[in-house]
């Protein structure tokens, strides 16, 4: 029975800790969220274009090597 009480107490403390941490969350403003989203989209696009270029160069090199 003591283990059940201890587990219950630990679970309750864990829930209180989660609630306290959730109160500390600060959400970005709408303009900040939009800027961050656009930055992620642009960087992802640039990285995708870079990988496409590398893939293209490697495919040409493989075709050349294999004849």
Residue frames relative to the residue before (quaternion, step in Angstrom):
aa qw qx qy qz dx dy dz
X 1.0000 0.0000 0.0000 0.0000 0.00 0.00 0.00
X 0.6251 0.5518 -0.3408 0.4342 3.56 1.07 -0.72
X 0.6261 0.5371 -0.3418 0.4502 3.57 1.05 -0.73
X 0.6364 0.5208 -0.3281 0.4649 3.59 1.01 -0.74
X 0.6579 0.4957 -0.3125 0.4730 3.60 0.95 -0.84
X 0.6465 0.5153 -0.3174 0.4645 3.56 0.99 -0.86
X 0.6565 0.5042 -0.3073 0.4694 3.57 0.93 -0.89
X 0.6435 0.5168 -0.3129 0.4700 3.56 1.01 -0.82
X 0.6540 0.5076 -0.3054 0.4706 3.57 0.97 -0.86
X 0.6668 0.4951 -0.3027 0.4675 3.59 0.94 -0.88
X 0.6373 0.5227 -0.3227 0.4653 3.57 1.03 -0.77
X 0.6503 0.5076 -0.3136 0.4701 3.58 0.97 -0.85
X 0.6531 0.5021 -0.3178 0.4693 3.60 0.97 -0.82
X 0.6245 0.5371 -0.3307 0.4607 3.57 1.03 -0.80
X 0.6549 0.5053 -0.3083 0.4699 3.59 0.95 -0.86
X 0.6420 0.5107 -0.3216 0.4728 3.61 1.00 -0.78
X 0.6397 0.5225 -0.3225 0.4624 3.58 1.01 -0.82
X 0.6373 0.5182 -0.3258 0.4683 3.58 0.98 -0.81
X 0.6524 0.5144 -0.3152 0.4587 3.57 0.93 -0.88
X 0.6593 0.5039 -0.3131 0.4618 3.60 0.94 -0.83
X 0.6583 0.4917 -0.3111 0.4776 3.59 0.97 -0.79
X 0.6372 0.5347 -0.3314 0.4452 3.59 1.00 -0.77
X 0.6256 0.5412 -0.3405 0.4470 3.60 1.09 -0.59
X 0.6661 0.5168 -0.2953 0.4495 3.59 1.19 -0.51
X 0.4905 0.6781 -0.4311 0.3374 3.59 1.22 -0.24
X 0.0894 -0.7656 0.6344 0.0577 3.56 -0.96 0.88
X 0.2618 -0.7795 0.5542 0.1290 3.55 -0.66 1.13
X 0.5082 -0.6388 0.4670 0.3399 3.61 -1.04 0.66
X 0.5437 -0.5886 0.4740 0.3651 3.53 -1.21 0.47
X 0.6908 -0.4818 0.3299 0.4265 3.57 -1.24 0.30
X 0.6674 0.4851 -0.3284 0.4597 3.67 0.85 -0.81
X 0.6375 0.5185 -0.3321 0.4631 3.60 1.01 -0.76
X 0.6543 0.5118 -0.3117 0.4613 3.59 0.96 -0.84
X 0.6480 0.5103 -0.3167 0.4683 3.58 1.00 -0.81
X 0.6552 0.5074 -0.3141 0.4633 3.62 0.92 -0.89
X 0.6637 0.5004 -0.3054 0.4645 3.58 0.92 -0.88
X 0.6495 0.5165 -0.3163 0.4597 3.57 0.97 -0.84
X 0.6625 0.4944 -0.3066 0.4718 3.58 0.92 -0.87
X 0.6297 0.5304 -0.3380 0.4561 3.59 1.01 -0.76
X 0.6527 0.5049 -0.3135 0.4699 3.59 0.96 -0.83
X 0.6520 0.5125 -0.3171 0.4602 3.60 0.95 -0.85
X 0.6727 0.4927 -0.2982 0.4646 3.61 0.88 -0.92
X 0.6762 0.4833 -0.3018 0.4670 3.60 0.83 -0.93
X 0.6394 0.5179 -0.3252 0.4660 3.60 0.99 -0.79
X 0.6452 0.5184 -0.3119 0.4666 3.58 1.01 -0.80
X 0.6585 0.4998 -0.3088 0.4704 3.57 0.95 -0.85
X 0.6593 0.4996 -0.3081 0.4699 3.57 0.94 -0.84
X 0.6363 0.5174 -0.3251 0.4709 3.59 1.01 -0.79
X 0.6500 0.5038 -0.3184 0.4716 3.61 0.97 -0.82
X 0.6301 0.5274 -0.3287 0.4657 3.59 0.99 -0.79
X 0.6811 0.4782 -0.2927 0.4709 3.59 0.87 -0.92
X 0.6199 0.5256 -0.3459 0.4689 3.58 1.04 -0.68
X 0.6474 0.5132 -0.3148 0.4672 3.60 0.99 -0.79
X 0.6506 0.4991 -0.3144 0.4783 3.58 0.95 -0.85
X 0.6383 0.5242 -0.3206 0.4637 3.58 0.97 -0.84
X 0.6500 0.5219 -0.3111 0.4565 3.56 0.96 -0.86
X 0.6634 0.4990 -0.3014 0.4692 3.57 0.91 -0.93
X 0.6691 0.4892 -0.3081 0.4670 3.60 0.91 -0.84
X 0.6435 0.5157 -0.3413 0.4510 3.59 0.97 -0.73
X 0.6298 0.5082 -0.3335 0.4837 3.60 1.05 -0.70
X 0.6557 0.5122 -0.3117 0.4588 3.59 0.95 -0.86
X 0.6559 0.4974 -0.3170 0.4711 3.60 0.93 -0.80
X 0.6367 0.5159 -0.3315 0.4675 3.61 0.95 -0.80
X 0.6465 0.5198 -0.3123 0.4629 3.59 1.01 -0.82
X 0.6810 0.4961 -0.2858 0.4566 3.57 0.92 -0.96
X 0.7407 0.4125 -0.2271 0.4792 3.58 0.89 -0.93
X 0.5039 -0.7026 0.3858 0.3219 3.53 1.27 -0.07
